[in-house]
Amino acid sequence: MHVSITRPSTPEEALALLRGARSELGTPIADLVVTDEHLTTAFANRNRRPEWVWTADRDGRTAGRVAGWGAPANDQPWILDFFDLGEEPDRVDVMTALLRRATADLRAGGLEQVELNLFPPAGWRDDPPPALPDLLAAAKAAGFEILVTRRRFRWTPAAGLPSVRDGLRFEPVSGPDDPVLADAYLRTFQGSLDAHTRRSLRTRDAAELAAEELADMVNYAGPVDGWRVAYDAGGALVGLVTGNPGAKVFTGYVGVVPEQRGHGYARELLAWMTTWQAEHGAEKVVGETDDENVPMRRAFEAVGFEEESARIDLVG
């Protein structure tokens, strides 16, 4: 196999190299990330960078593409989430070479762990799109393994506004540095079902990890206008929920402290945030949870969310 792997030096060059890509996974988010509108905005906002793009060239034609996504202030991407297998007969080998090169470059830049996010349809296990086995085979050959599989849910106004149980008090926070928020977030770590959190806590101090994640959360669930710490009728901490205002928005984090679990509070926190987002113009709210997190899955369903697609997180 012979391909030349290129990394662009300017946003304009990166855009030119990525335009025309196909996702082949057939889900809203996978199709979105290859659109010209998304790419133009992402590079303008520095969520995508030229140095986070790798394209394979063979005899003057593009044989495959990979790109990363991250926060504007970060030096390294959070994830690699843009994949175009191309049409070469050895496209799995081409994608393997791209992923190996991307991993080597990111590690050389100081990134300890590289993560891939794939967004297949909800029924991907029983009816995988043609590109998915090829992408998984390339990732495995490049040294990646599946960390967790997740489900992505969608709420729209057609589902109606959810009710919120009486007796809960939702208090606003001043920002990621609010000590009340930091304490609530740290306490929800205990016994977490989230695979990423469990993996990180094997080697990280919990307080340090919580502070870092709260700072990052501003980039995908901020501003903090809608962030709330919740208390029960007796004044005991229940948990917290984060989310952002806008037309198409995310539920960022829903966390219940250990002593309050088993009482349906995840559903109440999610219902409050969904209602708040609807009141602030949301036409679509999306959220995700691990396949193994059955309580959170039930909370999404109880609030009126529908399963939209899946997510496969791989690490290498």
VENHU-V59886 format. One record per backbone hydrogen bond with DSSP energy under -1.0 kcal/mol. NH is the residue of the N-H (numbers start at 1). CO is the residue of the C=O. E is the energy in kcal/mol with one decimal. If there is no record, write none. Layout:
NH/CO/E
NH/CO/E
//
This chain:
4/57/-2.8
6/55/-3.2
14/10/-2.5
15/11/-2.8
16/12/-2.1
17/13/-1.9
18/14/-1.9
19/15/-2.2
21/18/-1.5
31/27/-2.7
32/28/-2.0
33/29/-1.9
35/32/-2.1
39/35/-2.4
40/36/-2.7
41/37/-2.1
42/38/-2.9
43/39/-2.4
44/40/-1.9
45/41/-2.2
47/42/-2.2
48/42/-1.6
52/49/-1.6
53/50/-1.3
54/66/-2.8
55/6/-2.2
56/64/-2.9
57/4/-2.9
58/61/-2.8
61/58/-1.6
63/56/-3.6
65/84/-2.2
66/54/-2.5
67/82/-1.6
68/52/-2.1
69/79/-2.6
70/47/-2.1
74/71/-1.4
78/69/-1.8
79/69/-1.9
80/115/-2.4
81/67/-1.5
82/67/-1.8
84/65/-2.5
91/88/-1.4
94/90/-2.1
95/91/-2.6
96/92/-2.3
97/93/-2.2
98/94/-2.2
99/95/-2.7
100/96/-2.4
101/97/-2.2
102/98/-2.8
103/99/-2.4
104/100/-2.3
105/101/-2.6
106/102/-2.5
107/103/-2.5
108/104/-2.1
109/105/-1.2
110/107/-1.4
111/106/-2.5
116/314/-2.8
117/80/-2.3
118/312/-2.3
124/121/-1.4
127/123/-2.7
132/129/-1.5
135/131/-2.6
136/132/-2.7
137/133/-2.2
138/134/-2.3
139/135/-2.5
140/136/-2.4
141/137/-2.3
142/138/-1.6
143/140/-1.5
144/139/-2.8
145/315/-2.2
147/313/-3.0
148/313/-1.4
150/311/-3.5
151/289/-2.9
152/309/-3.0
153/287/-3.6
154/306/-2.9
155/285/-3.1
159/156/-2.3
160/157/-1.8
169/231/-2.7
171/229/-3.1
178/175/-2.0
182/178/-2.5
183/179/-2.3
184/180/-2.3
185/181/-2.9
186/182/-2.3
187/183/-2.2
188/184/-1.5
192/189/-2.2
198/194/-2.5
199/195/-2.3
200/196/-2.4
201/197/-2.5
203/200/-1.3
204/200/-1.5
209/205/-2.7
210/206/-2.6
211/207/-2.1
212/208/-2.0
213/209/-2.7
214/210/-2.4
215/211/-1.7
216/212/-2.0
217/213/-2.3
219/216/-1.9
220/217/-1.2
221/217/-3.2
227/224/-1.3
228/241/-2.5
229/171/-2.6
230/239/-2.9
231/169/-2.3
232/236/-2.6
235/232/-2.0
238/230/-3.1
239/230/-1.3
240/255/-2.3
241/228/-2.2
242/253/-2.0
244/250/-1.1
249/284/-2.5
251/286/-2.6
252/242/-1.5
255/240/-2.7
257/238/-2.4
260/257/-2.0
261/258/-1.4
268/264/-1.2
269/265/-2.8
270/266/-2.3
271/267/-2.5
272/268/-2.4
273/269/-2.2
274/270/-2.8
275/271/-2.3
276/272/-2.5
277/273/-2.7
278/274/-2.4
279/275/-2.4
281/278/-1.5
282/277/-2.3
283/247/-3.4
284/247/-1.8
285/155/-2.5
286/249/-2.4
287/153/-1.8
289/151/-1.8
291/149/-2.7
293/290/-1.2
294/292/-2.0
297/293/-2.0
298/294/-2.5
299/295/-1.7
300/296/-2.3
301/297/-2.1
302/298/-2.5
303/299/-1.7
305/300/-2.5
306/154/-2.9
308/152/-3.5
309/152/-1.4
310/120/-2.8
311/150/-2.0
312/118/-2.6
313/148/-2.7
314/116/-2.6
315/145/-2.6
316/114/-2.1
//
